[in-house]
Amino acid sequence: MSDPIIDHFAIWFRRTLLFIVVALLQAIALSLWVLLVEIHVTNNDLQFWLRAAWSPTIDNKLPAVILYGSLAIGILTTTVFYLLVSKWWKKRGDVHRRGARFGEGEM
């Protein structure tokens, strides 16, 4: 036997965890693309850029801007994806169309 309240919280927790994982994966992919392809950072210098992003100095804020911008873009695109899926899901599960129907003038 299952408890519907615990099932609801388990679904909510799984979806939240999936949201965080997908947003972080998008942010990592975007920041790696910017660093490796656009700025041409070598693989050996990635650790320096990550360290500089977590503790930015006054004179060099570019690593922090790239990291936090990538995180923001990852969160926003994941939010849009979740909203699109929820809108699609709402149309699929429309319960107002179920049940008996009476034709016009019939009984």
MODELLER restraints for C-alpha pairs under 7 A, 6 or more apart:
rsr = mdl.restraints
at = mdl.atoms
rsr.add(forms.Gaussian(group=physical.xy_distance, feature=features.Distance(at['CA:19:A'], at['CA:78:A']), mean=6.81, stdev=0.5))
rsr.add(forms.Gaussian(group=physical.xy_distance, feature=features.Distance(at['CA:22:A'], at['CA:78:A']), mean=6.89, stdev=0.5))
rsr.add(forms.Gaussian(group=physical.xy_distance, feature=features.Distance(at['CA:23:A'], at['CA:74:A']), mean=4.61, stdev=0.5))
rsr.add(forms.Gaussian(group=physical.xy_distance, feature=features.Distance(at['CA:23:A'], at['CA:75:A']), mean=5.03, stdev=0.5))
rsr.add(forms.Gaussian(group=physical.xy_distance, feature=features.Distance(at['CA:23:A'], at['CA:78:A']), mean=5.74, stdev=0.5))
rsr.add(forms.Gaussian(group=physical.xy_distance, feature=features.Distance(at['CA:24:A'], at['CA:71:A']), mean=6.87, stdev=0.5))
rsr.add(forms.Gaussian(group=physical.xy_distance, feature=features.Distance(at['CA:24:A'], at['CA:74:A']), mean=6.55, stdev=0.5))
rsr.add(forms.Gaussian(group=physical.xy_distance, feature=features.Distance(at['CA:26:A'], at['CA:74:A']), mean=5.06, stdev=0.5))
rsr.add(forms.Gaussian(group=physical.xy_distance, feature=features.Distance(at['CA:27:A'], at['CA:70:A']), mean=4.71, stdev=0.5))
rsr.add(forms.Gaussian(group=physical.xy_distance, feature=features.Distance(at['CA:27:A'], at['CA:71:A']), mean=4.88, stdev=0.5))
rsr.add(forms.Gaussian(group=physical.xy_distance, feature=features.Distance(at['CA:27:A'], at['CA:73:A']), mean=6.90, stdev=0.5))
rsr.add(forms.Gaussian(group=physical.xy_distance, feature=features.Distance(at['CA:27:A'], at['CA:74:A']), mean=4.80, stdev=0.5))
rsr.add(forms.Gaussian(group=physical.xy_distance, feature=features.Distance(at['CA:30:A'], at['CA:70:A']), mean=6.02, stdev=0.5))
rsr.add(forms.Gaussian(group=physical.xy_distance, feature=features.Distance(at['CA:31:A'], at['CA:66:A']), mean=6.46, stdev=0.5))
rsr.add(forms.Gaussian(group=physical.xy_distance, feature=features.Distance(at['CA:31:A'], at['CA:67:A']), mean=6.29, stdev=0.5))
rsr.add(forms.Gaussian(group=physical.xy_distance, feature=features.Distance(at['CA:31:A'], at['CA:70:A']), mean=5.72, stdev=0.5))
rsr.add(forms.Gaussian(group=physical.xy_distance, feature=features.Distance(at['CA:35:A'], at['CA:41:A']), mean=5.57, stdev=0.5))
rsr.add(forms.Gaussian(group=physical.xy_distance, feature=features.Distance(at['CA:36:A'], at['CA:42:A']), mean=6.74, stdev=0.5))
rsr.add(forms.Gaussian(group=physical.xy_distance, feature=features.Distance(at['CA:49:A'], at['CA:63:A']), mean=5.91, stdev=0.5))
rsr.add(forms.Gaussian(group=physical.xy_distance, feature=features.Distance(at['CA:52:A'], at['CA:63:A']), mean=6.05, stdev=0.5))
rsr.add(forms.Gaussian(group=physical.xy_distance, feature=features.Distance(at['CA:53:A'], at['CA:63:A']), mean=4.52, stdev=0.5))
rsr.add(forms.Gaussian(group=physical.xy_distance, feature=features.Distance(at['CA:53:A'], at['CA:64:A']), mean=3.98, stdev=0.5))
rsr.add(forms.Gaussian(group=physical.xy_distance, feature=features.Distance(at['CA:53:A'], at['CA:67:A']), mean=6.40, stdev=0.5))
rsr.add(forms.Gaussian(group=physical.xy_distance, feature=features.Distance(at['CA:54:A'], at['CA:64:A']), mean=6.65, stdev=0.5))
rsr.add(forms.Gaussian(group=physical.xy_distance, feature=features.Distance(at['CA:56:A'], at['CA:64:A']), mean=6.23, stdev=0.5))
